Amino acid sequence: MTHLVPLAAEVDEDKVTPGVLGFIVFAVMALAVWGLMKSLNKHMAKVDFKEADDESSASASGGAGGKASPAKG
């Protein structure tokens, strides 16, 4: 850490830039977002957006118009 002390004394407050480390962090974050968006598009392509028929949805949810009866106990 002592080798950074001379560099800190020479820093001009008006000319501070993010530098290479800032670019690397930004590039890694951009690649991560790109990968997540690609994965999201792949998963969304698998989703079926067709709605089920009224008869099949009523029988799947327990009948009686789609309402489940409360459990006793």
PEZITA-V732450 format. One record per residue. RES is the residue in three letters. D_FIRST is the distance of its C-alpha to the first C-alpha in Angstrom with 1 decimal. Layout:
# PEZITA-V732450
{{RES | D_FIRST} {RES | D_FIRST}}
This chain:
# PEZITA-V732450
{{MET | 0.0} {THR | 3.8} {HIS | 5.4} {LEU | 5.6} {VAL | 7.3} {PRO | 10.4} {LEU | 10.8} {ALA | 11.0} {ALA | 13.6} {GLU | 15.7} {VAL | 16.2} {ASP | 19.9} {GLU | 20.7} {ASP | 23.9} {LYS | 22.5} {VAL | 19.7} {THR | 20.5} {PRO | 19.5} {GLY | 18.8} {VAL | 19.0} {LEU | 17.2} {GLY | 19.7} {PHE | 22.5} {ILE | 21.7} {VAL | 21.6} {PHE | 24.9} {ALA | 26.5} {VAL | 25.8} {MET | 27.3} {ALA | 30.2} {LEU | 31.0} {ALA | 31.0} {VAL | 33.4} {TRP | 35.5} {GLY | 35.8} {LEU | 36.7} {MET | 39.3} {LYS | 40.8} {SER | 41.0} {LEU | 42.6} {ASN | 45.2} {LYS | 46.1} {HIS | 46.6} {MET | 48.5} {ALA | 50.8} {LYS | 51.9} {VAL | 53.0} {ASP | 56.7} {PHE | 57.6} {LYS | 61.3} {GLU | 62.7} {ALA | 64.9} {ASP | 68.6} {ASP | 69.8} {GLU | 71.7} {SER | 68.9} {SER | 66.4} {ALA | 68.9} {SER | 69.7} {ALA | 66.0} {SER | 65.2} {GLY | 68.0} {GLY | 71.0} {ALA | 72.6} {GLY | 71.4} {GLY | 67.8} {LYS | 67.4} {ALA | 66.6} {SER | 68.5} {PRO | 66.7} {ALA | 66.5} {LYS | 68.7} {GLY | 67.7}}
